[in-house]
Amino acid sequence: WTMTPLPDPRDSTTPARRSVVQMEEMHIGGSGEGIAGLGNTYDANMLFDHATSVLNAHRCDDAVGLYERLAREFPESRLVSPSLYNSGLCLEDRSELPRAAEKFRALLALPSRDARDALHAHFMLSNIAVRLEQWDEAVALCDAALTSNDLDPDDLFNASTLSGGGSASGGLDVISLMSGMFSIADNTH
């Protein structure tokens, strides 16, 4: 039997010193500060998963509140972007269009947003603009989406069809046909 010594933590050449583990911030609250079903101690991942479970249980108001809490308590988390996106989807599904648009615009304003979430937020805002009969805004949003480097062939077709190739008259007829191209069931994270 041989004994292997532990690496010296002060020595930067040891493997233990070179390994980096990235962790989310933790919220550690006192009594009365917890979240039903989650408790007093949680991180952004736990809160996001809980909010998504609540959303999937068709409790939109509660889910949106939890997603908003995540964005407020963990503003640097990579999960803020999908939290805003899922909130927007939930509100859009309930026809709370101004509130949904607010969530999608907040996502687009994030400096570290997820590129796919941003692209789909453009499409969702366009959908909302169509439903509110704000045709110029719908076309402008699709035109903005066409500048994305993250377009796949389906995205490119949808954005160019909706924008009418840059002219409002070319795309407006198909906008109303395609305005429901995203649904809450297909787009939650």
Residue frames as qw, qx, qy, qz and C-alpha x, y, z in Angstrom:
[[0.000, 0.890, 0.456, 0.000, 0.00, 0.00, 0.00],
 [0.432, 0.077, 0.006, 0.898, 1.40, 3.40, -0.99],
 [0.042, -0.792, -0.435, 0.426, 0.25, 6.75, 0.08],
 [0.392, 0.499, 0.300, 0.712, -0.07, 9.55, -2.49],
 [0.195, -0.379, -0.338, 0.839, 0.38, 13.00, -0.99],
 [0.241, 0.846, 0.462, -0.114, -2.24, 15.66, -1.66],
 [0.489, 0.513, 0.126, 0.694, -1.13, 18.42, -4.02],
 [0.288, -0.345, -0.291, 0.845, 0.08, 21.63, -2.44],
 [0.214, 0.820, 0.530, -0.023, -2.77, 24.17, -2.95],
 [0.109, -0.864, 0.118, 0.476, -0.20, 27.00, -3.22],
 [0.352, -0.271, 0.694, 0.567, 1.53, 25.34, -6.18],
 [0.543, 0.529, 0.021, -0.652, -0.12, 26.53, -9.41],
 [0.325, 0.401, -0.770, -0.375, 1.36, 23.63, -11.40],
 [0.220, 0.045, 0.949, -0.223, -0.59, 20.95, -9.57],
 [0.122, -0.333, -0.773, -0.526, -3.73, 19.68, -11.33],
 [0.210, -0.655, -0.674, 0.269, -5.92, 20.64, -8.37],
 [0.143, -0.581, -0.077, 0.798, -4.86, 24.28, -8.79],
 [0.001, 0.141, -0.560, -0.817, -5.41, 24.38, -12.55],
 [0.061, -0.464, -0.857, -0.214, -8.98, 23.05, -12.44],
 [0.182, -0.003, 0.131, -0.975, -11.70, 25.66, -12.47],
 [0.016, -0.478, -0.878, 0.006, -15.26, 24.99, -11.46],
 [0.145, -0.200, -0.116, -0.962, -17.85, 27.58, -12.41],
 [0.112, -0.447, -0.851, 0.250, -20.85, 27.78, -10.10],
 [0.136, -0.700, -0.382, -0.588, -23.95, 29.91, -9.99],
 [0.114, -0.362, 0.429, -0.820, -24.48, 32.35, -7.14],
 [0.334, -0.372, -0.859, 0.110, -26.54, 31.03, -4.24],
 [0.354, -0.555, -0.006, -0.752, -29.38, 32.75, -2.46],
 [0.443, -0.194, -0.793, 0.369, -29.36, 31.86, 1.21],
 [0.293, -0.555, -0.111, -0.771, -32.31, 33.37, 3.01],
 [0.137, -0.137, 0.735, -0.650, -33.58, 33.43, 6.53],
 [0.138, 0.395, 0.894, -0.159, -36.86, 32.03, 7.71],
 [0.290, 0.739, 0.422, -0.437, -39.83, 33.39, 5.82],
 [0.143, 0.687, -0.375, -0.606, -37.75, 34.24, 2.74],
 [0.374, -0.083, 0.884, 0.269, -38.17, 30.92, 0.96],
 [0.482, 0.198, -0.424, -0.741, -40.07, 29.98, -2.14],
 [0.815, -0.003, 0.409, -0.411, -42.84, 27.41, -1.88],
 [0.949, 0.305, 0.081, -0.006, -41.50, 24.17, -3.28],
 [0.623, 0.610, -0.289, 0.396, -37.91, 25.42, -3.22],
 [0.715, -0.475, -0.299, 0.417, -37.01, 26.55, 0.28],
 [0.209, -0.947, 0.022, 0.244, -34.65, 29.26, 1.53],
 [0.332, -0.586, 0.577, 0.462, -31.47, 28.22, -0.27],
 [0.751, 0.504, 0.421, 0.068, -31.35, 28.06, -4.06],
 [0.296, -0.349, 0.418, 0.785, -29.32, 29.08, -7.08],
 [0.395, 0.414, -0.227, -0.788, -30.43, 30.34, -10.48],
 [0.295, 0.104, -0.888, -0.338, -30.59, 26.81, -11.92],
 [0.037, -0.298, -0.898, 0.320, -32.89, 25.61, -9.15],
 [0.246, 0.502, 0.310, -0.769, -35.11, 28.68, -9.47],
 [0.357, 0.345, -0.512, -0.701, -35.28, 28.35, -13.27],
 [0.230, -0.045, -0.961, -0.148, -36.19, 24.66, -13.06],
 [0.060, 0.410, 0.753, -0.512, -38.87, 25.40, -10.46],
 [0.303, 0.484, 0.020, -0.821, -40.31, 28.27, -12.53],
 [0.342, 0.229, -0.718, -0.561, -40.41, 26.03, -15.60],
 [0.111, -0.214, -0.963, 0.119, -42.23, 23.31, -13.63],
 [0.173, 0.510, 0.495, -0.682, -44.77, 25.90, -12.52],
 [0.322, 0.424, -0.337, -0.776, -45.11, 27.11, -16.12],
 [0.277, 0.073, -0.898, -0.335, -45.66, 23.55, -17.34],
 [0.029, -0.382, -0.860, 0.337, -48.40, 23.21, -14.69],
 [0.027, 0.623, 0.518, 0.585, -50.17, 26.11, -16.49],
 [0.368, -0.806, -0.333, 0.324, -49.69, 28.55, -13.59],
 [0.502, 0.618, 0.111, 0.595, -48.50, 31.45, -15.71],
 [0.194, -0.908, 0.056, -0.368, -48.70, 34.24, -13.12],
 [0.766, -0.594, 0.228, 0.094, -46.67, 32.24, -10.62],
 [0.837, 0.141, 0.226, 0.477, -44.12, 31.22, -13.25],
 [0.323, 0.773, 0.057, 0.543, -43.66, 34.79, -14.49],
 [0.433, -0.866, 0.137, -0.211, -43.14, 35.94, -10.90],
 [0.851, -0.366, 0.275, 0.256, -40.46, 33.29, -10.38],
 [0.698, 0.411, 0.200, 0.552, -38.72, 34.14, -13.67],
 [0.037, 0.895, -0.008, 0.445, -38.80, 37.82, -12.69],
 [0.661, -0.724, 0.197, -0.008, -37.31, 36.92, -9.31],
 [0.868, -0.008, 0.230, 0.441, -34.50, 35.05, -11.06],
 [0.457, 0.656, 0.120, 0.589, -33.70, 38.09, -13.21],
 [0.262, -0.893, 0.066, -0.361, -33.78, 40.35, -10.14],
 [0.741, -0.616, 0.265, 0.008, -31.76, 38.12, -7.78],
 [0.729, -0.183, 0.496, 0.435, -29.29, 36.71, -10.33],
 [0.404, 0.842, 0.017, -0.357, -28.87, 39.46, -12.96],
 [0.062, 0.674, -0.673, -0.300, -25.57, 38.02, -14.24],
 [0.637, -0.021, 0.768, -0.059, -26.91, 34.49, -14.70],
 [0.033, 0.128, -0.763, -0.633, -26.98, 32.91, -18.16],
 [0.018, 0.428, 0.904, 0.010, -30.58, 31.96, -17.29],
 [0.141, 0.517, 0.248, -0.807, -31.94, 35.53, -17.36],
 [0.246, 0.257, -0.547, -0.758, -32.34, 35.36, -21.16],
 [0.294, -0.196, -0.890, -0.287, -34.43, 32.15, -21.19],
 [0.068, -0.447, -0.706, 0.545, -36.36, 33.39, -18.13],
 [0.220, 0.449, 0.008, -0.866, -37.44, 36.52, -19.97],
 [0.293, 0.127, -0.730, -0.604, -38.20, 34.48, -23.08],
 [0.215, -0.292, -0.932, 0.028, -40.36, 31.96, -21.22],
 [0.052, 0.486, 0.490, -0.722, -42.16, 34.78, -19.39],
 [0.263, 0.357, -0.285, -0.850, -42.90, 36.43, -22.72],
 [0.279, -0.037, -0.876, -0.393, -44.20, 33.17, -24.17],
 [0.110, -0.396, -0.848, 0.335, -46.48, 32.58, -21.23],
 [0.128, 0.530, 0.275, -0.792, -47.89, 36.11, -21.36],
 [0.261, 0.263, -0.534, -0.760, -48.26, 35.98, -25.15],
 [0.203, -0.178, -0.949, -0.165, -50.18, 32.72, -24.86],
 [0.069, -0.562, -0.701, 0.434, -52.57, 34.44, -22.46],
 [0.236, 0.725, 0.408, 0.502, -52.95, 37.36, -24.88],
 [0.353, -0.867, -0.087, 0.341, -51.29, 39.76, -22.46],
 [0.716, 0.547, 0.122, 0.417, -49.52, 41.25, -25.44],
 [0.064, 0.909, -0.212, 0.352, -48.07, 44.49, -23.98],
 [0.636, -0.641, 0.423, -0.083, -46.57, 42.60, -21.02],
 [0.915, 0.099, 0.308, 0.241, -45.25, 39.88, -23.33],
 [0.527, 0.756, -0.012, 0.388, -43.65, 42.50, -25.59],
 [0.281, -0.881, 0.307, -0.223, -42.04, 44.06, -22.51],
 [0.820, -0.373, 0.423, 0.095, -40.35, 40.72, -21.66],
 [0.817, 0.374, 0.257, 0.356, -39.09, 40.18, -25.21],
 [0.252, 0.891, -0.101, 0.365, -37.76, 43.76, -25.39],
 [0.516, -0.765, 0.374, -0.095, -36.01, 43.30, -22.03],
 [0.896, -0.060, 0.365, 0.245, -34.37, 40.14, -23.42],
 [0.638, 0.635, 0.136, 0.415, -33.16, 42.05, -26.49],
 [0.052, -0.933, 0.184, -0.306, -31.70, 44.75, -24.22],
 [0.826, -0.505, 0.209, 0.140, -29.54, 42.27, -22.28],
 [0.136, 0.808, -0.541, -0.190, -25.84, 42.70, -23.01],
 [0.083, -0.352, 0.931, 0.049, -25.20, 38.96, -22.58],
 [0.784, 0.177, 0.233, -0.548, -28.34, 37.48, -24.08],
 [0.603, -0.001, 0.773, 0.200, -28.49, 34.10, -25.74],
 [0.074, 0.269, -0.515, -0.811, -28.32, 34.56, -29.53],
 [0.143, -0.278, -0.885, -0.345, -31.09, 32.04, -30.30],
 [0.093, -0.632, -0.654, 0.406, -33.34, 33.53, -27.62],
 [0.004, 0.530, -0.044, -0.847, -32.75, 36.99, -29.11],
 [0.103, 0.049, -0.717, -0.688, -33.57, 35.80, -32.61],
 [0.191, -0.449, -0.864, -0.128, -36.78, 34.17, -31.46],
 [0.090, -0.604, -0.435, 0.661, -37.63, 37.23, -29.36],
 [0.091, 0.288, -0.344, -0.889, -37.52, 39.25, -32.60],
 [0.234, -0.188, -0.825, -0.478, -39.95, 36.80, -34.18],
 [0.207, -0.539, -0.773, 0.262, -42.23, 36.83, -31.13],
 [0.023, -0.520, -0.167, 0.837, -42.25, 40.63, -31.04],
 [0.160, 0.106, -0.578, -0.793, -43.11, 40.58, -34.73],
 [0.235, -0.369, -0.886, -0.152, -45.98, 38.18, -34.00],
 [0.143, -0.597, -0.555, 0.562, -47.24, 40.50, -31.27],
 [0.039, 0.375, -0.166, -0.911, -46.97, 43.51, -33.60],
 [0.204, -0.131, -0.771, -0.589, -49.08, 41.64, -36.16],
 [0.240, -0.512, -0.817, 0.111, -51.72, 40.81, -33.57],
 [0.115, -0.661, -0.324, 0.667, -51.79, 44.48, -32.58],
 [0.519, 0.745, 0.368, 0.200, -51.89, 45.45, -36.30],
 [0.185, -0.878, 0.266, 0.352, -48.60, 47.34, -36.03],
 [0.887, 0.431, 0.129, 0.106, -47.47, 46.36, -39.50],
 [0.364, 0.829, -0.339, 0.257, -44.43, 48.60, -39.86],
 [0.408, -0.646, 0.597, -0.244, -43.02, 47.38, -36.55],
 [0.919, -0.001, 0.388, -0.075, -43.62, 43.74, -37.53],
 [0.770, 0.603, -0.037, 0.205, -41.70, 44.18, -40.77],
 [0.079, 0.841, -0.440, 0.305, -38.90, 46.13, -39.04],
 [0.656, -0.484, 0.545, -0.194, -38.47, 43.38, -36.46],
 [0.930, 0.199, 0.298, 0.082, -38.24, 40.68, -39.12],
 [0.534, 0.781, -0.191, 0.260, -35.79, 42.81, -41.10],
 [0.243, -0.768, 0.532, -0.262, -33.67, 43.13, -37.93],
 [0.851, -0.210, 0.473, -0.084, -33.80, 39.36, -37.46],
 [0.843, 0.526, 0.038, 0.107, -32.49, 38.90, -41.02],
 [0.225, 0.832, -0.440, 0.254, -29.20, 40.50, -39.94],
 [0.718, -0.523, 0.431, -0.157, -28.56, 37.75, -37.39],
 [0.269, 0.523, -0.799, -0.127, -25.68, 35.34, -37.95],
 [0.294, -0.104, 0.896, -0.316, -27.68, 32.66, -36.13],
 [0.712, 0.283, 0.013, -0.642, -30.38, 32.10, -38.74],
 [0.440, -0.034, 0.879, 0.179, -30.99, 28.53, -39.77],
 [0.003, 0.138, 0.695, 0.706, -32.80, 27.87, -43.09],
 [0.163, -0.647, -0.742, -0.063, -36.26, 27.83, -41.45],
 [0.228, -0.695, -0.259, 0.630, -35.55, 31.09, -39.61],
 [0.151, -0.252, 0.403, 0.867, -34.31, 32.70, -42.82],
 [0.058, -0.378, -0.772, -0.507, -37.44, 31.65, -44.70],
 [0.223, -0.725, -0.628, 0.173, -39.76, 32.88, -41.93],
 [0.241, -0.630, -0.085, 0.733, -38.02, 36.22, -41.49],
 [0.091, -0.148, 0.501, 0.848, -37.72, 36.96, -45.20],
 [0.089, -0.476, -0.796, -0.364, -41.30, 35.89, -45.89],
 [0.230, -0.758, -0.523, 0.315, -42.62, 38.01, -43.05],
 [0.207, -0.581, 0.064, 0.784, -40.54, 41.01, -44.01],
 [0.598, 0.733, 0.303, -0.116, -41.58, 40.73, -47.65],
 [0.723, 0.274, 0.155, 0.615, -38.01, 41.13, -48.76],
 [0.319, -0.159, -0.111, 0.928, -37.87, 44.59, -47.23],
 [0.228, -0.213, -0.260, -0.914, -41.19, 45.98, -48.48],
 [0.372, 0.045, 0.633, -0.677, -44.19, 46.09, -46.22],
 [0.719, 0.266, -0.062, -0.639, -46.64, 45.28, -49.02],
 [0.567, 0.329, -0.737, -0.165, -44.80, 42.08, -49.99],
 [0.274, 0.095, -0.894, 0.342, -44.85, 40.50, -46.56],
 [0.368, -0.092, 0.409, -0.830, -48.01, 41.71, -44.90],
 [0.784, 0.014, -0.300, -0.544, -50.30, 39.20, -46.58],
 [0.759, 0.046, -0.641, 0.102, -48.31, 36.27, -45.27],
 [0.027, 0.328, -0.605, 0.725, -47.67, 37.82, -41.87],
 [0.650, -0.188, 0.222, -0.702, -51.23, 37.16, -40.78],
 [0.909, 0.087, -0.352, -0.207, -50.97, 33.54, -41.98],
 [0.715, 0.184, -0.545, 0.398, -47.75, 32.94, -40.08],
 [0.193, -0.684, 0.269, -0.650, -48.37, 35.04, -36.98],
 [0.811, -0.449, 0.229, -0.297, -48.82, 31.95, -34.84],
 [0.738, 0.443, -0.505, 0.066, -45.62, 30.25, -35.95],
 [0.258, 0.267, -0.767, 0.523, -44.36, 29.92, -32.39],
 [0.669, -0.537, -0.314, -0.406, -46.33, 28.42, -29.56],
 [0.418, -0.694, 0.459, -0.365, -45.66, 28.09, -25.86],
 [0.951, -0.151, 0.259, -0.075, -45.49, 24.30, -26.07],
 [0.862, 0.407, 0.000, 0.302, -42.73, 24.32, -28.67],
 [0.386, 0.713, -0.199, 0.551, -40.50, 27.07, -27.34],
 [0.565, -0.788, 0.171, -0.177, -40.10, 26.84, -23.59],
 [0.340, 0.618, -0.680, 0.204, -36.56, 26.10, -22.47]]
